[in-house]
Amino acid sequence: MNHQTITTILTPPGLQVVMSSILKSMLPLFHISLLVFFMVTIYAIIGLELFKCKMHKTCYYAGTEIIATVENEKASPCAEAGNGRRCSMNGTLCKPGWPGPNNGITHFDNLGFSMLTVYQCITTQGWTDVLYWVNDAIGMEWPWLYFVTLILLGSFFILNLVLGVLCGSVSNPDHSKGTFIFLKKKKCTEFTKEREKSSRSGEYQKLRERQQLDEDLKGYMEWITQAEVMDNDQDRQGLLPLQEGGSDTESLYELEGLNRLMYY
């Protein structure tokens, strides 16, 4: 990508504000990333202690390795004891050996997959499925406390700090000193101002083009009028000096010339 292409991409003023905000926010965004990583690690460790090896039991047909599921339903964890889900179909029993939900990706058996599961939850994409799977595995008395606090802290607070940093990087003059102002308004005032400036700039450009068109049209009409007047003067010089006994044709030419002059 050459310099001209980059210049063309960064030409819109709104995009310049966004790119400038991102560049100014690299250090604060790094700090927020560390905070997100710390929070994900803490919840992953808690999940590792609470739900380790709890997601690998499901219902099988007795004496076989065939997973027993109801039509159009996916396999889900079960529990042989406690308050988890029981295998309700006849001839089925709950036993281990199942890879786990999402083909063995969603579980808390080690720190890596536990962090991946926590990150999936804070993005709010399918976190309720993870909650239901944990409820099927160990019961629904208290796992909701783990997941509700995870969503409140991780999704509604920590991740939204990124937007606060981007907004504060533009509006806060003490950004380089590490002082951040998180806006209380729902919208970032700087982006709103820039959007209004761009809108006014577009309206001014349209008004200027309209004025230029009017000026060009006015000049063109003046030029036509002047040309017609000069043409009438030439006709008058050749046709008006008539004798009293002039012909009717010459009188008509004279009258036509006067009418055209009065019209313009």
Disulfide bonds with the S-S distance in Angstrom:
Cys59-Cys87 1.94
Cys78-Cys94 1.94
Cys167-Cys188 1.70
